[in-house]
Amino acid sequence: MGKKGKQTNKQLHPHSRKLKQLSKKILHKSKQDKQQQTKSISNTLIVNKLKWFQKEMDQSKEVFDDNDMNQLIERYLSRCDSDLKPQLTPRYEYKSSIKLDCARMSLENERQLYDSIGLEAPDLTNRNVVSFFKEWDGDLKWLQSHIPLKRFCCQAK
């Protein structure tokens, strides 16, 4: 009658079904946590990008054309140029050089995306999106439903 309470204190056989079930549950939970953490990081990156566009866009315009969007994206890609210029730093500033390398790599990746298949930016060519985007407070729940992202490619000069 009291076997259920006693089984939790017992050691499980290495090849038992119960141990396999427990290990399966633990593995599933760790995969879920990792996936949730990855999604959270990607959402944070998207929100930071959108906040930059919101801060830098011309508030007087009601709609943007493709030239305006390409200029805005060029400014986005050159936002950290002054910080990323090579600087002679002592060896003990290793952590800051890692941050600079990560920033440089991410900007190079974004530049390659912009030159090839296009960089995702808020679709400010739509009047409704622009009006909502001006008043957006950075909340994630409005991200997919009201602020669609569109790929903008580099125009040949």
C-alpha positions as CSV (number, residue, x, y, z in Angstrom):
1,M,0.0,0.0,0.0
2,G,2.8,2.5,0.8
3,K,5.0,1.5,-2.1
4,K,4.7,4.8,-4.0
5,G,6.2,6.8,-1.2
6,K,9.1,4.4,-0.7
7,Q,10.0,4.2,-4.4
8,T,11.2,7.8,-4.5
9,N,14.0,7.0,-2.0
10,K,15.1,3.8,-3.8
11,Q,18.0,3.8,-6.2
12,L,16.9,3.0,-9.7
13,H,18.5,0.3,-11.8
14,P,20.7,1.8,-14.6
15,H,18.8,0.1,-17.3
16,S,15.3,0.5,-15.9
17,R,12.3,2.0,-17.7
18,K,11.7,4.5,-14.9
19,L,15.3,5.9,-15.3
20,K,14.8,6.2,-19.0
21,Q,11.6,8.1,-18.5
22,L,13.2,10.4,-16.0
23,S,16.2,11.1,-18.3
24,K,13.8,11.7,-21.2
25,K,11.9,14.3,-19.1
26,I,15.1,16.0,-18.0
27,L,16.4,16.2,-21.6
28,H,13.1,17.5,-22.8
29,K,13.1,20.2,-20.2
30,S,16.7,21.3,-20.9
31,K,15.9,21.5,-24.7
32,Q,12.8,23.6,-23.9
33,D,14.8,26.0,-21.7
34,K,17.5,26.3,-24.4
35,Q,15.0,27.0,-27.1
36,Q,13.2,29.6,-24.9
37,Q,16.5,31.3,-24.1
38,T,17.5,31.5,-27.8
39,K,14.1,32.9,-28.7
40,S,14.4,35.5,-25.9
41,I,17.8,36.6,-27.2
42,S,16.6,36.9,-30.8
43,N,13.5,38.9,-29.7
44,T,15.8,41.2,-27.7
45,L,18.0,41.8,-30.7
46,I,14.9,42.6,-32.9
47,V,13.5,45.0,-30.4
48,N,16.8,46.8,-30.1
49,K,17.0,47.2,-33.9
50,L,13.4,48.4,-34.1
51,K,14.0,50.9,-31.2
52,W,17.0,52.3,-33.1
53,F,14.9,52.7,-36.3
54,Q,12.1,54.4,-34.2
55,K,14.6,56.8,-32.6
56,E,16.4,57.7,-35.9
57,M,13.4,57.9,-38.3
58,D,12.1,61.3,-39.4
59,Q,9.0,61.8,-37.2
60,S,7.5,64.4,-39.6
61,K,7.1,61.9,-42.4
62,E,4.0,59.8,-42.7
63,V,5.4,57.3,-45.2
64,F,8.8,56.4,-46.4
65,D,9.9,55.4,-49.9
66,D,12.6,52.9,-50.8
67,N,15.3,55.5,-51.1
68,D,14.5,56.8,-47.6
69,M,14.5,53.3,-46.2
70,N,17.9,52.6,-47.9
71,Q,19.4,55.8,-46.4
72,L,18.0,54.8,-43.0
73,I,19.5,51.3,-43.3
74,E,22.9,52.8,-44.4
75,R,22.9,54.9,-41.2
76,Y,22.0,51.8,-39.2
77,L,24.9,49.9,-40.6
78,S,27.3,52.8,-40.0
79,R,26.1,53.5,-36.4
80,C,29.2,52.1,-34.7
81,D,31.9,53.0,-37.2
82,S,33.7,55.4,-34.8
83,D,33.7,52.8,-32.0
84,L,35.0,50.0,-34.2
85,K,38.1,51.8,-35.7
86,P,41.3,50.0,-34.8
87,Q,42.7,51.3,-31.6
88,L,46.0,50.4,-29.9
89,T,45.0,49.0,-26.6
90,P,47.0,47.2,-23.9
91,R,46.7,43.5,-23.4
92,Y,44.8,43.8,-20.2
93,E,41.7,45.2,-22.0
94,Y,40.9,41.8,-23.4
95,K,37.2,41.8,-22.5
96,S,36.6,45.1,-24.3
97,S,38.4,43.8,-27.4
98,I,36.1,40.7,-27.4
99,K,33.0,43.0,-27.3
100,L,34.5,45.0,-30.2
101,D,35.2,41.9,-32.2
102,C,31.6,40.6,-31.6
103,A,30.2,44.0,-32.7
104,R,32.4,44.1,-35.7
105,M,31.4,40.6,-36.8
106,S,27.7,41.3,-36.3
107,L,27.9,44.5,-38.4
108,E,29.8,42.6,-41.1
109,N,27.1,40.0,-41.1
110,E,24.4,42.6,-41.4
111,R,26.3,44.3,-44.2
112,Q,26.6,41.0,-46.1
113,L,22.8,40.4,-45.6
114,Y,22.0,43.9,-46.9
115,D,24.2,43.4,-50.0
116,S,22.9,40.0,-50.8
117,I,19.3,39.0,-49.8
118,G,18.4,42.1,-47.9
119,L,18.3,43.3,-44.3
120,E,15.1,43.0,-42.3
121,A,13.8,46.4,-41.2
122,P,10.3,47.7,-40.2
123,D,8.1,48.2,-43.2
124,L,7.8,52.0,-43.1
125,T,6.5,52.1,-46.6
126,N,3.0,51.5,-45.2
127,R,1.2,54.5,-43.7
128,N,-0.6,52.4,-41.0
129,V,2.6,50.8,-39.9
130,V,4.4,54.2,-39.6
131,S,1.6,55.7,-37.5
132,F,1.7,52.7,-35.1
133,F,5.5,52.5,-35.1
134,K,5.8,56.1,-33.9
135,E,3.7,55.3,-30.9
136,W,5.1,51.9,-30.2
137,D,6.5,51.5,-26.7
138,G,8.8,48.5,-27.3
139,D,6.4,45.8,-26.2
140,L,6.9,42.4,-27.8
141,K,3.2,41.5,-28.1
142,W,2.7,44.1,-30.8
143,L,5.8,43.1,-32.8
144,Q,4.4,40.5,-35.2
145,S,0.8,41.7,-35.5
146,H,1.4,45.4,-36.1
147,I,5.0,45.9,-37.1
148,P,5.8,43.7,-40.1
149,L,9.4,43.3,-41.1
150,K,10.4,43.6,-44.7
151,R,13.7,42.9,-46.4
152,F,15.4,45.8,-48.1
153,C,18.3,45.2,-50.5
154,C,21.1,47.5,-51.4
155,Q,20.4,49.5,-54.5
156,A,23.1,49.6,-57.1
157,K,24.7,53.1,-57.2
